[in-house]
């Protein structure tokens, strides 16, 4: 499917016509790797948080020159969220969340 856009839009991808399986993004979350509680150093060890999620992974790959700005990943996990489709032809999320109108789904092809 080839879709032209004039603004950021949210949505999902699906390989099946009945939407029984769809793909979105893993939400970003902090992962803290600390010492185990039996180690006394855990009391004052403050690790730098590592970000996990689709957007964090995309940025990590991009910063290390392993992907171009046009590559990303999606997830079929049950907790995956809508991904952003961009009029800028990149998978990067908007820097600030655009205001959204009513949630209406439109199938652009299958």
C-alpha positions, -999 to +999 in steps of 0.1 A: +000+000+000+013+035-008-003+062+013+003+100+010+000+120+042+000+156+051+004+152+089+013+127+115-013+099+119-016+070+143-024+035+133-014-002+131-003-026+105-020-060+099-011-090+077-047-103+078-080-088+066-099-095+098-075-077+121-070-108+143-033-098+144-020-063+143+014-046+148+022-015+167+051-003+190+063-013+224+058+016+248+090+033+260+099+024+296+130+026+318+149-005+327+170-002+359+197-028+364+207-027+400+228-049+423+208-077+440+194-067+474+218-092+492+247-071+480+252-041+504+263-019+475+227-018+462+218+008+489+237+036+472+242+024+436+221+045+412+224+031+377+217+052+346+183+040+333+183+021+300+153+028+278+135-001+263+108+000+236+104+003+198+114+040+196+143+036+221+156+007+200+152+026+168+172+055+182+199+032+196+204+015+162+203+049+144+229+065+168+253+036+162+250+038+124+234+004+122+201+016+106+192+045+084+166+071+095+140+051+074+142+018+094+123+008+125+105-021+141+070-031+151+056-055+177+027-079+177+026-080+215-008-077+230+002-045+248+016-028+217+003+007+211-005+025+178+025+036+159+030+070+142+029+073+104+047+104+093+043+128+064+081+132+067+086+096+054+105+086+085+095+063+114+105+089+140+077+098+165+067+135+166+087+157+190+055+168+206+022+149+204-001+165+179-037+171+190-059+143+178-094+145+165-120+118+169-107+083+165-119+071+131-103+041+114-099+040+077-085+010+059-059+021+032-056-013+016-050-049+022 
